[in-house]
């Protein structure tokens, strides 16, 4: 039976150094929740607090309604998948997966049944008698996952589990992990710094920086309506431009250098006057053409990447922006080509000048 995990005003310190100043969050029962952020942001520290490896200097962590601050790790019924797999090299796949069940004094017949069942779930039942050194990295990762799940934990914790795999195998394994988690339904907390990985597997994501949750929400909401500039630039690529708000013909919008005005009908009431703002435009939110209206620019470089072409375009004020568009036959724009840029007004994000607040409607942030 899985559980919800509640953090109430959690504080983590190492001496005088505060790693997590005051964090509150609720992870839902059965949810796949990802902690995402740069190295040193506190995500692994928080994971270690859940399992009980780190002390808690303030606040409390609860599984459902039971506070676990003082419960030892061995009593928390948690499955853990480590970055380095931590598989016993002298044991077969079956013996590795059975290890935790034997420690729990589960009857031998039940151990056999549960091991066989979980090996089928992770799709390595044909490797039951194989030693780890005779397996690929992806197969070893499946062993580690099976060993963590077979004990029927209330919570599954995963710390950068795919970082040692090559790019193709990472994609394969992230899809497998997502599928397995859906089938077994265990509340899962997953730590990564890989944005694409987080977007692909998560029910919700918590973006951390400096020990603070910047934005908690669904992958779609975090990508499309980030709470602040940090989230906008950390999740995917964004062109950040310093612009002003303005009114034209009864419409409010953003005014680009050179007088190009983009009306917007989804700004909040805080977007008033001619205040200076930061505008985040993702590369795919530009429309590039060689004629018509829009921002004037000149192609600096174009890179063909199969399905998409990335172009770097210098605007009249010297700013270089990145654009992404669907590749077409024999239409790679050479350097020096004069172009016009339109923006997809419904998709761009507008922030206060300090970058701390999104002025576009639709931001959903579950961070407390």
C-alpha positions in Angstrom: 0.0 0.0 0.0 1.5 3.3 -1.0 1.2 6.5 1.0 1.2 10.3 0.6 4.3 12.2 1.8 3.9 15.5 3.6 6.7 18.0 4.3 5.9 20.7 6.8 8.4 23.5 7.2 11.4 21.2 6.7 14.8 22.7 7.6 18.2 21.0 6.9 21.4 22.4 8.2 25.1 21.3 8.2 26.5 23.3 11.0 25.9 27.0 10.2 25.1 26.2 6.6 21.4 26.0 5.8 20.8 23.7 2.8 16.9 23.7 2.9 15.6 26.8 4.7 11.9 26.1 5.0 10.2 23.6 2.6 6.6 22.5 2.6 5.1 20.1 0.1 2.6 17.2 -0.3 3.4 14.3 -2.6 0.2 12.4 -3.4 -0.5 8.8 -2.9 0.7 6.8 -5.9 2.2 9.8 -7.6 5.3 9.9 -9.7 7.0 13.1 -8.4 10.3 14.3 -9.7 12.7 16.7 -7.9 14.5 18.6 -10.6 17.3 21.2 -10.3 20.9 22.0 -10.7 23.7 20.3 -8.7 23.7 21.5 -5.1 20.1 22.7 -5.1 19.1 20.3 -2.3 17.1 17.6 -4.1 19.3 14.7 -3.1 19.4 16.1 0.5 15.6 16.1 0.6 15.6 12.5 -0.8 18.0 11.4 2.0 15.7 13.1 4.6 12.8 11.0 3.3 14.7 7.7 3.7 16.2 8.8 7.1 19.8 9.0 6.1 19.9 12.8 6.9 18.8 14.4 10.2 16.0 17.0 10.2 16.8 20.3 11.9 13.2 21.6 11.7 9.7 20.7 10.7 8.4 17.2 10.1 7.9 14.5 7.4 4.8 12.4 7.4 3.8 9.2 5.6 0.0 9.7 5.4 -0.7 10.9 9.0 2.3 9.2 10.6 5.3 11.4 11.4 8.6 9.6 10.5 11.2 12.1 11.7 12.5 9.7 14.4 11.7 6.4 12.6 14.9 4.6 11.6 15.5 3.9 7.9 15.0 0.2 8.3 11.5 0.7 9.6 10.2 3.2 6.9 9.4 0.5 4.3 11.1 2.3 1.5 12.6 0.9 -1.7 15.7 2.7 -3.0 17.3 2.7 -6.5 20.8 4.2 -6.5 22.8 5.8 -9.2 25.4 3.0 -9.2 22.7 0.2 -9.0 24.4 -1.3 -5.9 23.8 -4.9 -7.2 25.7 -7.7 -5.5 28.2 -9.0 -8.1 28.5 -12.5 -6.7 24.7 -13.1 -6.7 22.5 -14.0 -9.7 19.6 -11.8 -10.8 17.2 -13.9 -8.8 19.3 -13.9 -5.7 19.8 -10.1 -5.9 16.0 -9.5 -6.1 15.3 -12.0 -3.3 17.8 -10.4 -0.9 15.4 -8.0 0.8 12.7 -10.6 1.1 15.1 -13.0 2.9 16.1 -10.2 5.3 12.4 -9.8 6.1 12.0 -13.5 6.8 9.5 -14.0 4.1 8.7 -17.7 3.5 10.7 -19.4 0.8 7.8 -20.3 -1.4 6.5 -16.7 -1.3 9.9 -15.4 -2.1 10.1 -17.5 -5.2 6.6 -16.4 -6.3 7.3 -12.7 -5.7 10.7 -12.8 -7.4 9.2 -14.5 -10.5 6.3 -12.0 -10.7 8.5 -8.9 -10.4 11.1 -10.2 -12.9 8.2 -10.5 -15.4 7.0 -7.0 -14.6 10.5 -5.5 -15.4 10.9 -7.9 -18.3 14.1 -9.8 -17.3 12.5 -13.1 -16.2 14.7 -14.8 -18.8 17.8 -13.5 -16.9 17.0 -14.9 -13.5 20.1 -17.1 -13.3 22.6 -14.7 -14.9 25.3 -12.8 -13.0 25.4 -9.0 -13.1 28.8 -8.8 -15.0 27.1 -10.6 -17.9 24.4 -8.0 -18.3 24.0 -4.6 -19.9 23.6 -1.4 -17.9 19.9 -1.3 -18.7 19.4 -4.8 -17.6 21.3 -4.2 -14.3 19.1 -1.1 -13.8 16.0 -3.3 -14.1 17.5 -5.7 -11.5 17.9 -2.8 -9.1 14.4 -1.6 -9.8 12.9 -5.1 -9.3 14.8 -5.5 -6.0 13.4 -2.2 -4.7 9.8 -3.0 -5.7 9.6 -6.7 -4.7 9.6 -5.8 -1.0 6.2 -4.0 -1.5 7.5 -0.6 -0.2 5.2 2.2 0.6 7.6 4.6 -1.1 10.1 4.2 -4.0 13.0 6.6 -4.1 15.3 6.9 -7.2 18.4 9.1 -7.2 19.7 9.8 -10.7 19.1 6.2 -11.7 19.9 6.7 -15.4 22.9 8.9 -15.3 25.4 6.0 -16.1 23.5 4.9 -19.2 24.1 6.1 -22.8 21.6 8.4 -24.4 19.6 5.8 -26.3 19.4 3.5 -23.3 18.4 6.4 -21.0 15.3 7.0 -23.2 14.4 3.3 -23.2 14.8 2.9 -19.4 12.9 6.1 -18.5 10.0 4.8 -20.5 10.3 1.4 -18.8 10.4 3.0 -15.3 7.3 5.1 -16.1 5.4 2.1 -17.3 6.4 -0.1 -14.3 5.5 2.7 -11.8 2.1 3.0 -13.4 1.5 -0.7 -13.1 2.6 -1.1 -9.5 1.3 2.3 -8.3 3.9 3.0 -5.7 4.4 6.6 -4.6 7.7 7.5 -6.3 10.1 10.3 -5.7 12.7 10.6 -8.5 15.7 12.9 -8.4 17.3 14.2 -11.7 19.0 17.2 -13.2 17.8 16.1 -16.7 14.9 18.3 -17.8 13.7 16.1 -20.7 13.8 13.1 -18.4 11.7 14.9 -15.8 9.1 16.1 -18.4 8.8 12.6 -19.9 8.1 10.5 -16.7 6.5 12.8 -14.1 3.0 13.3 -12.9 4.3 16.5 -11.2 7.7 18.1 -11.0 9.2 20.2 -8.2 11.9 22.6 -9.5 14.4 23.4 -6.8 17.1 26.1 -6.5 19.0 27.0 -3.4 17.0 24.6 -1.3 13.7 26.4 -2.3 10.9 24.9 -4.4 10.5 27.4 -7.2 7.6 25.8 -9.0 5.6 22.6 -8.4 3.2 21.5 -11.1 2.6 19.3 -14.1 5.2 19.0 -16.8 3.0 21.0 -19.2 2.3 23.8 -16.8 5.9 24.2 -15.7 7.1 24.3 -19.3 4.3 26.5 -20.7 3.7 28.8 -17.7 6.8 28.8 -15.5 6.5 30.7 -12.3 9.6 32.7 -12.7 12.7 33.3 -14.9 14.7 30.6 -13.2 12.2 27.9 -14.0 11.8 29.3 -17.6 15.5 29.1 -18.3 16.1 25.8 -16.5 13.3 23.9 -18.2 14.1 23.9 -21.9 15.6 26.8 -23.8 14.4 30.4 -23.6 15.4 33.7 -25.2 15.1 36.4 -22.4 14.6 39.9 -23.7 14.3 43.1 -21.6 11.2 45.0 -23.0 8.4 47.2 -21.9 4.6 46.9 -21.6 2.6 49.3 -23.8 -0.9 50.0 -25.0 -1.8 50.2 -28.7 -5.3 50.6 -30.1 -6.9 49.6 -26.8 -4.8 46.5 -26.4 -2.1 45.7 -23.9 1.1 43.9 -24.9 4.9 44.1 -25.1 6.8 46.6 -27.1 10.0 45.4 -28.8 13.0 47.6 -29.7 12.3 49.2 -33.1 8.6 49.7 -32.2 7.3 46.3 -33.0 4.2 45.7 -30.8 2.8 42.3 -29.8 -0.7 42.5 -28.3 -1.6 40.0 -25.6 -5.0 39.1 -24.2 -3.8 36.9 -21.4 -1.9 39.3 -19.1 -2.8 39.5 -15.4 -3.9 42.7 -13.7 -0.4 43.2 -12.4 0.8 44.0 -16.0 0.0 47.7 -15.9 1.5 50.9 -17.1 4.7 50.9 -19.2 6.6 48.9 -16.7 9.9 47.2 -17.7 9.5 43.4 -18.1 11.5 40.4 -19.0 10.0 38.4 -21.9 10.7 34.7 -22.3 10.3 33.4 -25.8 11.2 29.8 -26.5 12.9 29.0 -29.8 9.8 27.3 -31.2 7.7 30.3 -30.3 9.2 32.4 -33.1 7.9 32.2 -36.7 10.7 33.0 -39.2 9.9 34.3 -42.7 11.8 36.2 -45.3 9.1 38.8 -46.0 6.1 40.4 -44.3 6.0 42.1 -40.9 7.7 41.5 -37.6 11.0 42.0 -35.9 13.8 42.6 -38.4 16.8 40.4 -38.1 19.7 38.7 -39.9 20.6 35.1 -39.9 23.9 34.4 -38.1 23.9 30.6 -38.5 21.5 27.8 -39.3 21.9 24.2 -38.1 20.1 21.3 -39.7 19.1 18.7 -37.2 16.8 16.4 -39.2 13.2 17.1 -38.1 14.1 20.6 -37.0 16.4 23.4 -38.0 17.9 25.8 -35.4 18.7 29.3 -36.5 20.5 32.0 -34.7 19.2 35.5 -35.7 20.7 38.9 -34.8 18.1 41.5 -34.1 18.6 45.2 -35.0 19.7 46.0 -31.4 22.4 43.3 -31.6 20.7 40.7 -29.5 21.0 37.2 -31.0 18.0 34.9 -30.5 17.6 31.2 -31.2 14.7 29.9 -33.2 13.5 26.3 -34.0 11.3 25.5 -37.0 10.4 22.4 -38.9 13.0 21.5 -41.5 11.9 21.9 -45.1 13.4 20.6 -48.4 16.3 22.8 -49.6 15.4 25.9 -47.5 18.3 26.2 -45.1 18.7 29.9 -44.6 22.3 31.0 -45.2 24.2 33.4 -42.9 23.4 37.0 -43.8 19.8 36.4 -44.9 17.4 39.2 -43.9 14.4 37.8 -42.0 11.3 38.8 -40.1 10.3 37.3 -36.8 6.8 37.0 -35.5 6.1 35.6 -32.0 3.3 33.3 -30.9 1.7 35.7 -28.5 -0.4 33.1 -26.7 2.7 31.0 -25.8 5.3 33.6 -24.7 5.8 34.5 -21.0 6.1 37.9 -19.5 7.8 38.4 -16.1 8.4 41.3 -13.7 11.7 43.1 -14.2 13.2 41.1 -11.3 12.1 37.9 -13.0 10.3 36.6 -9.9 6.7 36.8 -11.1 5.0 35.6 -14.2 2.5 38.3 -15.5 0.7 35.8 -17.8 -2.5 34.1 -16.7 -2.5 30.3 -16.2 0.4 29.8 -13.8 -0.4 26.9 -11.5 2.1 26.5 -8.7 1.6 24.0 -5.9 4.7 25.1 -4.0 3.7 26.3 -0.6 
